[in-house]
Amino acid sequence: MRKVYEDQDMTMVGYYQSLLEDEGIQTLVKNEYASLATGEIPFTQVYPELWVTDEADYERSVDLIRSVRDSQIDGEEEKASVGYKRSVRMQLILWPGMLMVLLLLVFVLSSVIEALF
């Protein structure tokens, strides 16, 4: 067995575990719940670790993880610009809805004030 990946974020470890197992590579996660012992044990020693059970799959596993990780890094600028465009589009969609809620709130408050006086 060899360790191929570790991260403080268990979701990333689980993501790469799924990626490798989809490729037919058997894996094991160590320290999955060790974060509960943080404070008693140094936090760097309780990071979840992804291990491959077969030594022959080690290089292929590292290459798969590296290619996915690098493709995510390369696409960050593109994702950031798309995210900005989507956020502007979402603002255009949300503003009329927020305006309607505000108008409804003003109407309800004016009705309550009118009923009190």
Rosetta blueprint (number, residue, H / E / L):
1 M L
2 R E
3 K E
4 V E
5 Y E
6 E E
7 D L
8 Q L
9 D L
10 M H
11 T H
12 M H
13 V H
14 G H
15 Y H
16 Y H
17 Q H
18 S H
19 L H
20 L H
21 E H
22 D H
23 E L
24 G L
25 I L
26 Q L
27 T E
28 L E
29 V E
30 K E
31 N L
32 E L
33 Y L
34 A H
35 S H
36 L H
37 A H
38 T E
39 G L
40 E L
41 I E
42 P L
43 F H
44 T H
45 Q H
46 V L
47 Y L
48 P L
49 E E
50 L E
51 W E
52 V E
53 T L
54 D L
55 E H
56 A H
57 D H
58 Y H
59 E H
60 R H
61 S H
62 V H
63 D H
64 L H
65 I H
66 R H
67 S H
68 V H
69 R H
70 D H
71 S H
72 Q H
73 I H
74 D H
75 G L
76 E H
77 E H
78 E H
79 K H
80 A H
81 S H
82 V H
83 G H
84 Y H
85 K H
86 R H
87 S H
88 V H
89 R H
90 M H
91 Q H
92 L H
93 I H
94 L H
95 W H
96 P H
97 G H
98 M H
99 L H
100 M H
101 V H
102 L H
103 L H
104 L H
105 L H
106 V H
107 F H
108 V H
109 L H
110 S H
111 S H
112 V H
113 I H
114 E H
115 A H
116 L H
117 F L
